[in-house]
Amino acid sequence: MRLLKYTFALFFLVNVVYSQNFKDPLLSSDYHAQQEWVDSIYSTLTLKEKIGQLYTVQVFSNQDEATKNNVIQLIKEYQIGGVIYSNGGPVRQAKLDNELQSYSKTPILVSMDAEWGLSMRLDSTFAFPWNMTLGAIKDNKLIEQTGRQIGEHCKRLGVHLNFAPVVDINTNPKNPIIGNRSFGEDRDNVTSKSIAFMKGMQEAGILANAKHFPGHGDTDSDSHKTLPTINFDKKRIDSVEIYPYRNLIKQGLSSVMVAHLNVPSLEKRSNYPSSLSKHIVSDVLKDSLGFKGLIISDALNMKGAADFDESGEIDLAAFLAGNDILLISEDPATGIAKIMEAYSEEIISEKRLEYSVKKILKAKYKVGLNNYQPIETEHLIEDLNRIKDEVLYEELIENALTIIKNKSELVPIRRLETKSIAYVEMGDDSGTSFFDELKKYGKVHEIKGDKLDELVENLKPYNTVIIGFHRSNSNPWKSYEFSDKELVWIYEIARTHQVILDIFVKPYALDAFESVENIESIIVSYQNSDIAQRKSAQLIFGAIIMIWLWKRQPETLHPENKIKIAKSLFVNG
């Protein structure tokens, strides 16, 4: 009987240990070897170098020599733990990274913002669709594959940590900084897409990062420029904003970025940035949510944090709050000196410092930095622009295209012998690829007019008008709205013609319409890339399988219902 009790107790203990290990996303499969490596590296670091491991500094591969030398000096003197690469090119970055790594006795953890791929920061690299486009896709396996292929690109370029996915729930259509970077407005859809993206990327060997905690989706200001306020009670924040984090953490999320936000319901001090709040970082994220991965402050040079206090004080406050990695400090040398001073005054204990530094070293081991290899530059550009990436992009766009209105089933266009079709281009970007593809399936003529009367007169011979609304696809923050003139012109065209309105922007553009009663068909194509234009033209003529969202036809959009279309666009039905 006693033996049975001992056996049960041992079994229970093993399961507890296994459960704890399973919840630690930074543990590698050979965690005993990992721990030995972490302990051995930690034992060689001086106090200044331990604190240096907390810092991730910004680097540009197109920077001047003086700036590069400053980074090299930080590495040599402080053993800076990480770098985050920004603007430049892949070959230049690879060469620079090889050089910077050569100056560090402890391999550097390399990070990037590559939300839709390396092209978010680098030229000559592949751009995958933005999150809002992906949010309209029903098949999450495609989202997982996107995360995987972005992860493969990161790994090829020597990037270990990608600050993606954005898990903010974009419940404010006027959000100036999130918008297209979000998977949408629906909590559950954002969560499922984020999990799929994270799994794909982490399967490729890249540390994923969920941002911006506790949630930047319902703001009307940009934390790069000011301190936005989230004015919701705890219950709402827990059930909406924090919901994706809770679920991603259960699925093995590697890291979380904490935003610079004013959240009165979670932090009693007035206008106190969430990134510096011990309650938000430690009590909520670490303790309540049980997160054991890397906790990373958003860039400390952003106005949302930088305006709060002097640089060194901000760095110290961020570390005391519970952040493991201090991202883009305004002055790392001053910050390190300030944290060293706090250590000597016993404000920071050795145990607290060891906790974060060893977590960072664990992450380095997990991504293979215990066996660091320089980046091979031969064929680098080709490896970052593969045929399989183009194939996936096409499949993603096909599955994202959304018909939200289709009166009398005008789309796909049938009985071409009865149709006289005109194309009218609107917006400030090119629709050439769209028009060229339309012409492959029928006799479509582009009609122009300097004035509305002229355009209406020129359209008289045609019974069907395809209006393409094209805005810049260069980045997700570009303007997406119709001008007042364009709204009037669309209304006038629709009074006398069958109209197919195809918008190559995010769906919030439809908020501008008081009524769509006279518009027979509306298609959301999300982005103005060449592939999106071609695929959308194929959809109009039935050359690809149609993705339906709404089969019933709303005759009008009253002001209070305007956003309902946008809310629905992120899940196909």
Salt bridges, closest charged atoms under 4 A:
ASP24 OD2 - LYS362 NZ 2.56
ASP39 OD1 - LYS358 NZ 2.92
GLU49 OE1 - LYS105 NZ 3.03
GLU65 OE2 - LYS68 NZ 3.28
GLU77 OE2 - LYS48 NZ 3.83
GLU99 OE1 - LYS68 NZ 3.13
ASP113 OD2 - ARG121 NH2 3.18
ASP113 OD1 - LYS211 NZ 2.96
GLU115 OE2 - ARG181 NH2 2.72
GLU115 OE2 - LYS211 NZ 2.78
ASP123 OD2 - ARG92 NH2 2.86
GLU144 OE2 - ARG148 NH2 3.17
GLU152 OE1 - ARG386 NH1 2.86
GLU152 OE1 - LYS388 NZ 3.18
ASP168 OD2 - HIS212 ND1 2.70
ASP188 OD1 - ARG187 NH2 3.23
GLU203 OE1 - ARG148 NH2 2.40
ASP218 OD2 - ARG236 NH2 3.68
ASP222 OD1 - HIS224 ND1 2.76
ASP238 OD1 - ARG246 NH2 2.44
GLU241 OE2 - ARG236 NH2 2.66
GLU267 OE2 - ARG269 NE 2.83
ASP283 OD2 - HIS279 ND1 3.15
GLU313 OE2 - LYS338 NZ 2.82
ASP324 OD2 - LYS359 NZ 2.80
GLU350 OE2 - LYS50 NZ 3.37
GLU354 OE2 - LYS358 NZ 2.68
GLU378 OE2 - HIS379 NE2 3.46
GLU382 OE2 - HIS379 ND1 3.72
ASP383 OD2 - ARG156 NE 2.82
ASP389 OD2 - HIS153 NE2 2.81
ASP389 OD1 - ARG386 NH2 2.91
GLU394 OE1 - LYS535 NZ 3.47
GLU398 OE2 - LYS535 NZ 2.63
ASP428 OD1 - ARG471 NE 2.96
ASP436 OD1 - LYS439 NZ 3.59
GLU437 OE1 - LYS440 NZ 3.10
GLU457 OE1 - LYS460 NZ 3.01
GLU481 OE2 - LYS174 NZ 3.91
GLU492 OE1 - ARG495 NH2 2.99
GLU514 OE2 - LYS562 NZ 3.57
